[in-house]
């Protein structure tokens, strides 16, 4: 089965005028496109939501941004660290749905997305980082587009555990049409 992770696309970070994310509208459009394809193929969509002082569980800041399309069949995972697998039931959800291919999207490229890509690639999965469906904000040392490009480059050459694969694909390449 194919599963799409949508990581930390929450009001606390995506609706923050003090630190706007790169190409938010485009990223949301591409994530919605990927989710539509995954659902149509009988796959699973899982929303990962970070919980901390900036996004307390159940608060408006913690909510997924309203422009992302959610379905009643989508799964959820609440996390307290950058690693969506750490102290969560994500691995159990993936096993229960017999996930073989895992697509990764969301926020922030250099933190939770990078950690999810690396953690997933250490498991027996076919991991696909959606190159144009993750975002971040400018940082003091580097602009967001450079951070995104850098991580796509790193993931494309990252050695992975035997039994797993890691590919970097645009949303159009992964989900044509």
N, CA, C and O atoms as a DFTB+ gen file, in Angstrom:
708 C
 N C O
     1  1       0.842      -1.185       0.000
     2  2       0.000       0.000       0.000
     3  2       0.883       1.244       0.000
     4  3       2.009       1.235       0.497
     5  1       0.339       2.307      -0.571
     6  2       1.007       3.603      -0.588
     7  2       0.419       4.479       0.510
     8  3      -0.793       4.521       0.721
     9  1       1.320       5.181       1.205
    10  2       0.902       6.090       2.277
    11  2       1.587       7.436       2.087
    12  3       2.767       7.499       1.743
    13  1       0.839       8.507       2.312
    14  2       1.365       9.869       2.263
    15  2       1.380      10.444       3.663
    16  3       0.352      10.479       4.339
    17  1       2.555      10.898       4.102
    18  2       2.655      11.654       5.353
    19  2       2.597      13.143       5.026
    20  3       3.299      13.628       4.139
    21  1       1.754      13.849       5.755
    22  2       1.668      15.310       5.658
    23  2       2.069      15.826       7.036
    24  3       1.305      15.736       7.996
    25  1       3.266      16.361       7.113
    26  2       3.898      16.652       8.402
    27  2       3.816      18.135       8.760
    28  3       4.236      19.000       7.991
    29  1       3.270      18.405       9.935
    30  2       3.328      19.724      10.589
    31  2       2.802      20.894       9.752
    32  3       3.278      22.020       9.892
    33  1       1.841      20.635       8.903
    34  2       1.234      21.716       8.110
    35  2       0.140      22.356       8.966
    36  3      -1.051      22.224       8.684
    37  1       0.572      23.045      10.006
    38  2      -0.307      23.577      11.043
    39  2      -0.282      25.098      11.070
    40  3       0.667      25.738      10.617
    41  1      -1.357      25.653      11.617
    42  2      -1.484      27.108      11.705
    43  2      -0.299      27.770      12.396
    44  3       0.117      28.853      11.985
    45  1       0.247      27.158      13.418
    46  2       1.345      27.759      14.182
    47  2       2.520      28.142      13.289
    48  3       3.199      29.134      13.551
    49  1       2.762      27.372      12.249
    50  2       3.931      27.613      11.409
    51  2       3.577      28.134      10.025
    52  3       4.326      28.938       9.471
    53  1       2.480      27.711       9.460
    54  2       2.151      28.118       8.094
    55  2       1.392      29.433       8.047
    56  3       1.363      30.082       7.002
    57  1       0.787      29.835       9.129
    58  2       0.075      31.116       9.187
    59  2       0.790      32.072      10.121
    60  3       0.160      32.744      10.937
    61  1       2.108      32.132      10.000
    62  2       2.937      32.973      10.855
    63  2       3.526      34.108      10.018
    64  3       4.540      33.909       9.349
    65  1       2.910      35.297      10.040
    66  2       3.397      36.396       9.202
    67  2       4.821      36.837       9.533
    68  3       5.493      37.424       8.685
    69  1       5.286      36.568      10.741
    70  2       6.646      36.946      11.131
    71  2       7.692      36.056      10.451
    72  3       8.857      36.439      10.341
    73  1       7.278      34.874       9.999
    74  2       8.213      33.939       9.390
    75  2       7.510      33.163       8.268
    76  3       7.245      31.969       8.403
    77  1       7.209      33.858       7.157
    78  2       6.451      33.195       6.090
    79  2       7.232      32.060       5.436
    80  3       8.450      32.136       5.272
    81  1       6.518      31.028       5.073
    82  2       7.129      29.879       4.412
    83  2       7.196      30.107       2.907
    84  3       6.426      30.880       2.335
    85  1       8.128      29.419       2.297
    86  2       8.329      29.518       0.848
    87  2       7.227      28.775       0.098
    88  3       6.969      27.604       0.377
    89  1       6.582      29.442      -0.846
    90  2       5.632      28.846      -1.787
    91  2       4.539      28.033      -1.084
    92  3       4.198      26.937      -1.529
    93  1       4.000      28.561      -0.003
    94  2       2.983      27.820       0.755
    95  2       1.809      27.405      -0.119
    96  3       1.382      26.252      -0.060
    97  1       1.281      28.311      -0.922
    98  2       0.120      27.974      -1.750
    99  2       0.443      26.843      -2.721
   100  3      -0.358      25.925      -2.896
   101  1       1.611      26.906      -3.352
   102  2       2.016      25.853      -4.282
   103  2       2.223      24.522      -3.581
   104  3       1.814      23.479      -4.091
   105  1       2.854      24.550      -2.418
   106  2       3.082      23.320      -1.645
   107  2       1.744      22.701      -1.243
   108  3       1.561      21.489      -1.365
   109  1       0.820      23.514      -0.771
   110  2      -0.510      23.013      -0.385
   111  2      -1.210      22.400      -1.590
   112  3      -1.802      21.326      -1.482
   113  1      -1.147      23.067      -2.730
   114  2      -1.782      22.540      -3.939
   115  2      -1.196      21.169      -4.309
   116  3      -1.933      20.249      -4.664
   117  1       0.122      21.045      -4.224
   118  2       0.766      19.783      -4.584
   119  2       0.479      18.689      -3.555
   120  3       0.305      17.529      -3.930
   121  1       0.425      19.030      -2.276
   122  2       0.068      18.036      -1.260
   123  2      -1.367      17.563      -1.479
   124  3      -1.641      16.365      -1.414
   125  1      -2.281      18.494      -1.737
   126  2      -3.676      18.102      -2.010
   127  2      -3.757      17.184      -3.235
   128  3      -4.533      16.229      -3.244
   129  1      -2.963      17.470      -4.257
   130  2      -2.922      16.632      -5.464
   131  2      -2.444      15.220      -5.100
   132  3      -3.051      14.230      -5.507
   133  1      -1.357      15.139      -4.336
   134  2      -0.823      13.827      -3.932
   135  2      -1.836      13.075      -3.077
   136  3      -2.047      11.879      -3.279
   137  1      -2.457      13.752      -2.137
   138  2      -3.433      13.106      -1.249
   139  2      -4.623      12.580      -2.042
   140  3      -5.115      11.485      -1.772
   141  1      -5.084      13.350      -3.011
   142  2      -6.208      12.914      -3.856
   143  2      -5.851      11.620      -4.581
   144  3      -6.656      10.691      -4.638
   145  1      -4.638      11.565      -5.135
   146  2      -4.197      10.360      -5.851
   147  2      -4.064       9.168      -4.907
   148  3      -4.505       8.065      -5.229
   149  1      -3.462       9.389      -3.756
   150  2      -3.287       8.297      -2.784
   151  2      -4.646       7.739      -2.373
   152  3      -4.839       6.523      -2.366
   153  1      -5.580       8.608      -2.034
   154  2      -6.916       8.151      -1.619
   155  2      -7.609       7.397      -2.762
   156  3      -8.237       6.365      -2.528
   157  1      -7.498       7.905      -3.996
   158  2      -8.150       7.262      -5.145
   159  2      -7.578       5.872      -5.421
   160  3      -8.268       5.013      -5.969
   161  1      -6.330       5.653      -5.045
   162  2      -5.679       4.351      -5.237
   163  2      -5.890       3.421      -4.046
   164  3      -5.335       2.323      -4.007
   165  1      -6.686       3.855      -3.081
   166  2      -6.933       3.033      -1.896
   167  2      -5.824       3.108      -0.869
   168  3      -5.739       2.265       0.024
   169  1      -4.973       4.116      -0.992
   170  2      -3.873       4.292      -0.051
   171  2      -4.307       5.059       1.185
   172  3      -5.487       5.352       1.377
   173  1      -3.333       5.372       2.009
   174  2      -3.582       6.016       3.312
   175  2      -2.905       7.382       3.339
   176  3      -1.785       7.537       2.852
   177  1      -3.589       8.367       3.910
   178  2      -3.027       9.688       4.167
   179  2      -2.980       9.857       5.681
   180  3      -3.972       9.634       6.375
   181  1      -1.805      10.256       6.183
   182  2      -1.644      10.454       7.627
   183  2      -1.142      11.871       7.875
   184  3      -0.105      12.279       7.354
   185  1      -1.895      12.608       8.677
   186  2      -1.490      13.951       9.099
   187  2      -0.705      13.835      10.394
   188  3      -1.199      13.308      11.391
   189  1       0.523      14.333      10.367
   190  2       1.379      14.371      11.549
   191  2       1.283      15.789      12.111
   192  3       1.481      16.764      11.386
   193  1       0.977      15.901      13.411
   194  2       0.857      17.222      14.030
   195  2       1.789      17.320      15.230
   196  3       1.774      16.483      16.132
   197  1       2.601      18.374      15.206
   198  2       3.520      18.633      16.307
   199  2       2.757      19.295      17.454
   200  3       1.908      20.159      17.236
   201  1       3.069      18.881      18.652
   202  2       2.468      19.455      19.859
   203  2       3.598      20.060      20.683
   204  3       4.543      19.364      21.053
   205  1       3.498      21.365      20.971
   206  2       4.457      22.033      21.859
   207  2       3.826      23.323      22.381
   208  3       2.627      23.541      22.206
   209  1       4.617      24.171      23.015
   210  2       4.092      25.408      23.604
   211  2       3.519      26.350      22.540
   212  3       2.599      27.115      22.827
   213  1       4.055      26.300      21.318
   214  2       3.542      27.139      20.234
   215  2       2.284      26.558      19.602
   216  3       1.520      27.274      18.954
   217  1       2.070      25.251      19.793
   218  2       0.919      24.560      19.208
   219  2       0.359      23.560      20.220
   220  3       0.493      22.350      20.035
   221  1      -0.268      24.059      21.286
   222  2      -0.828      23.155      22.292
   223  2      -1.933      22.281      21.692
   224  3      -2.728      22.740      20.872
   225  1      -1.967      21.036      22.107
   226  2      -2.939      20.073      21.605
   227  2      -4.349      20.659      21.646
   228  3      -4.802      21.116      22.695
   229  1      -5.039      20.647      20.512
   230  2      -6.406      21.123      20.422
   231  2      -6.570      22.607      20.171
   232  3      -7.681      23.069      19.911
   233  1      -5.484      23.365      20.246
   234  2      -5.577      24.818      20.053
   235  2      -5.730      25.161      18.569
   236  3      -5.537      24.309      17.700
   237  1      -6.078      26.414      18.295
   238  2      -6.162      26.880      16.902
   239  2      -4.798      26.775      16.225
   240  3      -4.727      26.411      15.051
   241  1      -3.736      27.080      16.924
   242  2      -2.380      27.000      16.364
   243  2      -2.011      25.566      15.994
   244  3      -1.263      25.354      15.039
   245  1      -2.508      24.603      16.712
   246  2      -2.223      23.179      16.495
   247  2      -2.973      22.607      15.289
   248  3      -2.548      21.599      14.723
   249  1      -4.069      23.231      14.896
   250  2      -4.903      22.721      13.804
   251  2      -4.147      22.714      12.478
   252  3      -3.286      23.560      12.236
   253  1      -4.480      21.749      11.623
   254  2      -3.965      21.705      10.261
   255  2      -4.537      22.906       9.514
   256  3      -5.698      23.266       9.705
   257  1      -3.719      23.524       8.664
   258  2      -4.195      24.697       7.934
   259  2      -5.428      24.323       7.116
   260  3      -5.494      23.229       6.557
   261  1      -6.399      25.222       7.045
   262  2      -7.684      24.880       6.426
   263  2      -7.625      24.636       4.918
   264  3      -8.551      24.041       4.368
   265  1      -6.571      25.073       4.237
   266  2      -6.489      24.861       2.789
   267  2      -6.071      23.436       2.424
   268  3      -6.151      23.050       1.258
   269  1      -5.635      22.665       3.390
   270  2      -5.343      21.254       3.126
   271  2      -6.624      20.448       3.229
   272  3      -7.379      20.585       4.192
   273  1      -6.864      19.618       2.249
   274  2      -8.079      18.814       2.223
   275  2      -7.889      17.561       3.068
   276  3      -6.977      16.768       2.831
   277  1      -8.760      17.395       4.053
   278  2      -8.714      16.225       4.914
   279  2      -9.948      15.357       4.651
   280  3     -11.013      15.863       4.299
   281  1      -9.786      14.057       4.827
   282  2     -10.889      13.114       4.659
   283  2     -11.085      12.350       5.963
   284  3     -10.154      12.205       6.756
   285  1     -12.288      11.870       6.173
   286  2     -12.595      11.125       7.399
   287  2     -11.738       9.873       7.531
   288  3     -11.518       9.392       8.643
   289  1     -11.257       9.346       6.424
   290  2     -10.446       8.128       6.444
   291  2      -8.970       8.378       6.746
   292  3      -8.208       7.430       6.935
   293  1      -8.563       9.643       6.793
   294  2      -7.151       9.966       7.042
   295  2      -6.769       9.642       8.486
   296  3      -7.574       9.775       9.408
   297  1      -5.533       9.217       8.651
   298  2      -5.002       8.963       9.989
   299  2      -4.369      10.210      10.561
   300  3      -4.146      11.194       9.856
   301  1      -4.081      10.156      11.854
   302  2      -3.389      11.252      12.531
   303  2      -2.342      10.683      13.479
   304  3      -2.470       9.568      13.985
   305  1      -1.317      11.475      13.701
   306  2      -0.272      11.157      14.672
   307  2       0.097      12.457      15.360
   308  3       0.322      13.474      14.703
   309  1       0.160      12.424      16.679
   310  2       0.618      13.573      17.451
   311  2       2.054      13.299      17.867
   312  3       2.353      12.226      18.390
   313  1       2.941      14.253      17.642
   314  2       4.348      14.044      17.987
   315  2       4.872      15.181      18.847
   316  3       4.357      16.299      18.827
   317  1       5.913      14.858      19.604
   318  2       6.524      15.827      20.505
   319  2       7.952      16.175      20.107
   320  3       8.574      17.043      20.720
   321  1       8.473      15.505      19.085
   322  2       9.860      15.698      18.649
   323  2       9.892      15.795      17.123
   324  3       8.870      15.604      16.463
   325  1      11.057      16.090      16.573
   326  2      11.196      16.185      15.119
   327  2      10.907      14.847      14.434
   328  3      10.420      14.821      13.304
   329  1      11.200      13.755      15.103
   330  2      11.029      12.421      14.537
   331  2       9.586      11.947      14.708
   332  3       9.142      11.694      15.828
   333  1       8.858      11.829      13.600
   334  2       7.458      11.401      13.649
   335  2       7.309       9.959      14.119
   336  3       6.209       9.538      14.478
   337  1       8.397       9.199      14.122
   338  2       8.356       7.808      14.584
   339  2       8.621       7.701      16.092
   340  3       8.235       6.709      16.710
   341  1       9.267       8.693      16.686
   342  2       9.690       8.629      18.096
   343  2       8.503       8.784      19.035
   344  3       7.803       9.796      19.010
   345  1       8.288       7.776      19.857
   346  2       7.241       7.797      20.887
   347  2       5.851       8.059      20.302
   348  3       5.015       8.705      20.935
   349  1       5.609       7.546      19.076
   350  2       4.290       7.659      18.432
   351  2       3.885       6.271      17.924
   352  3       4.655       5.313      18.002
   353  1       2.684       6.191      17.414
   354  2       2.230       4.921      16.827
   355  2       2.354       4.918      15.307
   356  3       1.696       4.115      14.646
   357  1       3.179       5.794      14.734
   358  2       3.304       5.864      13.283
   359  2       3.749       4.527      12.695
   360  3       3.148       4.057      11.729
   361  1       4.772       3.913      13.245
   362  2       5.247       2.629      12.707
   363  2       4.135       1.589      12.757
   364  3       3.993       0.792      11.830
   365  1       3.348       1.585      13.822
   366  2       2.229       0.636      13.931
   367  2       1.167       0.914      12.870
   368  3       0.623      -0.018      12.277
   369  1       0.868       2.197      12.626
   370  2      -0.115       2.539      11.590
   371  2       0.364       2.098      10.210
   372  3      -0.421       1.598       9.405
   373  1       1.655       2.286       9.942
   374  2       2.200       1.878       8.651
   375  2       2.156       0.365       8.499
   376  3       1.825      -0.148       7.431
   377  1       2.490      -0.345       9.567
   378  2       2.444      -1.813       9.528
   379  2       1.011      -2.307       9.361
   380  3       0.762      -3.235       8.591
   381  1       0.074      -1.698      10.069
   382  2      -1.326      -2.125      10.000
   383  2      -1.912      -1.941       8.603
   384  3      -2.775      -2.709       8.178
   385  1      -1.440      -0.925       7.900
   386  2      -1.952      -0.690       6.543
   387  2      -1.081      -1.358       5.485
   388  3      -1.303      -1.174       4.288
   389  1      -0.089      -2.135       5.925
   390  2       0.820      -2.827       5.000
   391  2       1.480      -1.854       4.026
   392  3       1.577      -2.129       2.830
   393  1       1.930      -0.721       4.545
   394  2       2.585       0.293       3.718
   395  2       3.896      -0.256       3.166
   396  3       4.729      -0.782       3.905
   397  1       4.060      -0.122       1.859
   398  2       5.332      -0.477       1.233
   399  2       6.017       0.766       0.664
   400  3       7.244       0.855       0.643
   401  1       5.205       1.727       0.202
   402  2       5.743       2.979      -0.335
   403  2       5.243       4.134       0.517
   404  3       4.041       4.286       0.737
   405  1       6.180       4.945       0.993
   406  2       5.858       6.057       1.882
   407  2       6.303       7.364       1.241
   408  3       7.490       7.568       0.989
   409  1       5.345       8.245       0.978
   410  2       5.610       9.575       0.427
   411  2       5.640      10.562       1.584
   412  3       4.829      10.478       2.506
   413  1       6.590      11.507       1.528
   414  2       6.757      12.447       2.636
   415  2       6.641      13.877       2.124
   416  3       7.254      14.249       1.123
   417  1       5.829      14.679       2.843
   418  2       5.591      16.076       2.488
   419  2       5.398      16.881       3.774
   420  3       5.218      16.311       4.850
   421  1       5.436      18.206       3.654
   422  2       5.086      19.053       4.790
   423  2       6.100      20.118       5.151
   424  3       6.777      20.670       4.284
   425  1       6.199      20.399       6.432
   426  2       7.004      21.480       7.022
   427  2       7.805      20.902       8.187
   428  3       7.285      19.998       8.841
   429  1       8.914      21.303       8.474
   430  2       9.920      22.166       7.881
   431  2      11.016      21.284       7.281
   432  3      11.478      20.322       7.895
   433  1      11.408      21.644       6.077
   434  2      12.349      20.841       5.295
   435  2      13.549      20.382       6.097
   436  3      13.908      19.205       6.071
   437  1      14.168      21.306       6.807
   438  2      15.434      21.010       7.490
   439  2      15.265      20.387       8.875
   440  3      16.249      19.971       9.487
   441  1      14.059      20.319       9.364
   442  2      13.830      19.736      10.688
   443  2      12.997      18.465      10.572
   444  3      13.554      17.379      10.413
   445  1      11.707      18.578      10.646
   446  2      10.839      17.402      10.728
   447  2      10.760      16.615       9.432
   448  3      10.594      15.396       9.469
   449  1      10.875      17.276       8.288
   450  2      10.853      16.535       7.022
   451  2      12.146      15.736       6.876
   452  3      12.108      14.544       6.573
   453  1      13.270      16.379       7.086
   454  2      14.554      15.685       6.994
   455  2      14.604      14.497       7.965
   456  3      15.058      13.413       7.598
   457  1      14.148      14.700       9.174
   458  2      14.166      13.620      10.165
   459  2      13.252      12.474       9.742
   460  3      13.611      11.307       9.897
   461  1      12.080      12.796       9.212
   462  2      11.152      11.751       8.767
   463  2      11.734      10.964       7.595
   464  3      11.621       9.739       7.555
   465  1      12.355      11.655       6.644
   466  2      12.958      10.976       5.497
   467  2      14.021       9.998       5.978
   468  3      14.050       8.845       5.548
   469  1      14.886      10.455       6.863
   470  2      15.976       9.598       7.343
   471  2      15.456       8.446       8.200
   472  3      15.933       7.318       8.076
   473  1      14.494       8.719       9.056
   474  2      13.941       7.660       9.910
   475  2      13.208       6.622       9.070
   476  3      13.324       5.423       9.323
   477  1      12.457       7.074       8.078
   478  2      11.721       6.140       7.220
   479  2      12.682       5.297       6.383
   480  3      12.443       4.108       6.172
   481  1      13.768       5.911       5.907
   482  2      14.730       5.197       5.070
   483  2      15.535       4.158       5.850
   484  3      16.264       3.364       5.255
   485  1      15.406       4.159       7.164
   486  2      16.076       3.130       7.971
   487  2      15.161       1.937       8.205
   488  3      15.511       1.007       8.932
   489  1      13.989       1.970       7.585
   490  2      13.007       0.886       7.700
   491  2      12.847       0.240       6.323
   492  3      13.218       0.835       5.311
   493  1      12.304      -0.955       6.282
   494  2      12.133      -1.621       4.982
   495  2      10.960      -1.030       4.189
   496  3       9.905      -1.649       4.052
   497  1      11.174       0.168       3.679
   498  2      10.150       0.895       2.925
   499  2      10.754       1.483       1.659
   500  3      11.961       1.712       1.579
   501  1       9.908       1.720       0.681
   502  2      10.278       2.536      -0.461
   503  2       9.860       3.951      -0.093
   504  3       8.667       4.253      -0.042
   505  1      10.823       4.812       0.161
   506  2      10.549       6.172       0.609
   507  2      10.694       7.127      -0.567
   508  3      11.658       7.063      -1.330
   509  1       9.710       8.016      -0.694
   510  2       9.756       9.040      -1.738
   511  2       9.581      10.395      -1.068
   512  3       8.523      10.696      -0.514
   513  1      10.627      11.204      -1.125
   514  2      10.542      12.586      -0.656
   515  2       9.976      13.402      -1.810
   516  3      10.560      13.443      -2.893
   517  1       8.850      14.047      -1.579
   518  2       8.225      14.864      -2.624
   519  2       8.942      16.218      -2.683
   520  3       8.725      17.095      -1.846
   521  1       9.797      16.359      -3.692
   522  2      10.736      17.481      -3.788
   523  2      10.090      18.846      -3.760
   524  3      10.698      19.804      -3.282
   525  1       8.865      18.960      -4.264
   526  2       8.194      20.255      -4.347
   527  2       6.986      20.345      -3.416
   528  3       6.134      21.220      -3.575
   529  1       6.921      19.435      -2.448
   530  2       5.784      19.419      -1.513
   531  2       6.257      19.486      -0.068
   532  3       5.603      18.968       0.836
   533  1       7.398      20.130       0.137
   534  2       7.843      20.459       1.505
   535  2       8.345      21.895       1.482
   536  3       8.793      22.404       0.454
   537  1       8.258      22.526       2.632
   538  2       8.582      23.949       2.693
   539  2       9.259      24.294       4.012
   540  3       9.326      23.486       4.939
   541  1       9.749      25.506       4.058
   542  2      10.318      26.081       5.269
   543  2      10.332      27.594       5.095
   544  3       9.926      28.122       4.059
   545  1      10.799      28.267       6.115
   546  2      10.946      29.728       6.065
   547  2      12.421      30.064       5.886
   548  3      13.298      29.227       6.101
   549  1      12.677      31.315       5.484
   550  2      14.059      31.785       5.441
   551  2      14.650      31.684       6.837
   552  3      13.962      31.919       7.829
   553  1      15.917      31.336       6.909
   554  2      16.639      31.260       8.183
   555  2      17.750      32.310       8.157
   556  3      18.094      32.804       7.083
   557  1      18.318      32.661       9.310
   558  2      19.338      33.721       9.321
   559  2      20.533      33.438       8.406
   560  3      21.157      34.372       7.902
   561  1      20.849      32.189       8.192
   562  2      22.028      31.816       7.416
   563  2      21.738      31.375       5.987
   564  3      22.663      31.242       5.185
   565  1      20.440      31.139       5.646
   566  2      20.127      30.582       4.335
   567  2      18.659      30.840       3.987
   568  3      17.784      30.738       4.846
   569  1      18.403      31.169       2.738
   570  2      17.037      31.399       2.280
   571  2      16.316      30.065       2.081
   572  3      16.940      29.049       1.775
   573  1      15.007      30.083       2.258
   574  2      14.192      28.866       2.174
   575  2      14.410      28.081       0.878
   576  3      14.578      26.864       0.951
   577  1      14.418      28.711      -0.310
   578  2      14.621      27.913      -1.527
   579  2      15.945      27.139      -1.520
   580  3      16.013      26.018      -2.023
   581  1      16.984      27.733      -0.955
   582  2      18.280      27.046      -0.878
   583  2      18.227      25.884       0.115
   584  3      18.827      24.837      -0.129
   585  1      17.527      26.057       1.214
   586  2      17.370      24.969       2.191
   587  2      16.643      23.795       1.546
   588  3      17.050      22.644       1.705
   589  1      15.576      24.084       0.825
   590  2      14.791      23.045       0.163
   591  2      15.643      22.331      -0.884
   592  3      15.676      21.101      -0.920
   593  1      16.329      23.088      -1.730
   594  2      17.181      22.493      -2.768
   595  2      18.289      21.651      -2.146
   596  3      18.594      20.564      -2.636
   597  1      18.882      22.140      -1.087
   598  2      19.956      21.402      -0.409
   599  2      19.455      20.053       0.098
   600  3      20.111      19.032      -0.108
   601  1      18.309      20.043       0.752
   602  2      17.800      18.779       1.294
   603  2      17.388      17.813       0.188
   604  3      17.616      16.610       0.308
   605  1      16.793      18.315      -0.874
   606  2      16.477      17.435      -2.005
   607  2      17.746      16.795      -2.556
   608  3      17.748      15.611      -2.890
   609  1      18.816      17.561      -2.652
   610  2      20.095      17.052      -3.135
   611  2      20.660      15.995      -2.185
   612  3      21.098      14.932      -2.625
   613  1      20.651      16.285      -0.893
   614  2      21.171      15.326       0.094
   615  2      20.391      14.013       0.030
   616  3      20.984      12.937      -0.035
   617  1      19.075      14.105       0.048
   618  2      18.256      12.884       0.042
   619  2      18.484      12.062      -1.219
   620  3      18.457      10.833      -1.165
   621  1      18.708      12.719      -2.350
   622  2      18.904      12.002      -3.614
   623  2      20.159      11.125      -3.585
   624  3      20.249      10.154      -4.336
   625  1      21.113      11.453      -2.739
   626  2      22.352      10.676      -2.665
   627  2      22.569       9.964      -1.348
   628  3      23.640       9.404      -1.116
   629  1      21.574       9.975      -0.488
   630  2      21.728       9.412       0.853
   631  2      21.732       7.882       0.817
   632  3      20.776       7.281       0.326
   633  1      22.779       7.246       1.324
   634  2      22.764       5.784       1.410
   635  2      21.702       5.344       2.425
   636  3      21.528       5.970       3.471
   637  1      20.998       4.260       2.096
   638  2      19.926       3.783       2.977
   639  2      20.153       2.321       3.354
   640  3      20.981       1.623       2.770
   641  1      19.397       1.894       4.337
   642  2      19.464       0.545       4.855
   643  2      19.063      -0.468       3.780
   644  3      18.207      -0.185       2.942
   645  1      19.682      -1.641       3.808
   646  2      19.291      -2.718       2.893
   647  2      17.807      -3.007       3.069
   648  3      17.303      -3.045       4.191
   649  1      17.123      -3.208       1.975
   650  2      15.689      -3.470       2.028
   651  2      14.841      -2.223       1.907
   652  3      13.615      -2.311       1.852
   653  1      15.477      -1.058       1.865
   654  2      14.717       0.184       1.678
   655  2      15.285       0.929       0.478
   656  3      16.405       0.672       0.036
   657  1      14.486       1.856      -0.035
   658  2      14.948       2.726      -1.112
   659  2      14.548       4.150      -0.758
   660  3      13.627       4.373       0.026
   661  1      15.245       5.101      -1.341
   662  2      14.922       6.511      -1.145
   663  2      15.037       7.215      -2.488
   664  3      16.090       7.203      -3.124
   665  1      13.935       7.827      -2.907
   666  2      13.909       8.588      -4.154
   667  2      13.398       9.991      -3.860
   668  3      12.635      10.207      -2.918
   669  1      13.826      10.925      -4.669
   670  2      13.333      12.302      -4.598
   671  2      12.631      12.565      -5.920
   672  3      13.250      12.517      -6.982
   673  1      11.326      12.844      -5.848
   674  2      10.513      13.045      -7.041
   675  2       9.631      14.270      -6.853
   676  3       9.210      14.570      -5.736
   677  1       9.351      14.972      -7.934
   678  2       8.368      16.040      -7.851
   679  2       6.997      15.370      -7.718
   680  3       6.846      14.180      -7.993
   681  1       6.020      16.142      -7.299
   682  2       4.668      15.606      -7.173
   683  2       4.145      15.141      -8.529
   684  3       3.481      14.108      -8.612
   685  1       4.434      15.886      -9.585
   686  2       3.987      15.498     -10.933
   687  2       4.628      14.192     -11.381
   688  3       3.981      13.386     -12.049
   689  1       5.886      13.973     -11.026
   690  2       6.543      12.708     -11.368
   691  2       5.927      11.543     -10.585
   692  3       5.707      10.466     -11.139
   693  1       5.654      11.760      -9.319
   694  2       5.116      10.693      -8.472
   695  2       3.639      10.430      -8.742
   696  3       3.172       9.297      -8.635
   697  1       2.912      11.483      -9.090
   698  2       1.446      11.384      -9.286
   699  2       1.039      12.121     -10.557
   700  3       0.436      13.192     -10.479
   701  1       1.360      11.565     -11.729
   702  2       1.029      12.256     -12.968
   703  2      -0.482      12.400     -13.157
   704  3      -1.269      11.555     -12.730
   705  1      -0.850      13.481     -13.802
   706  2      -2.270      13.669     -14.128
   707  2      -2.989      14.672     -13.321
   708  3      -4.182      14.891     -13.530
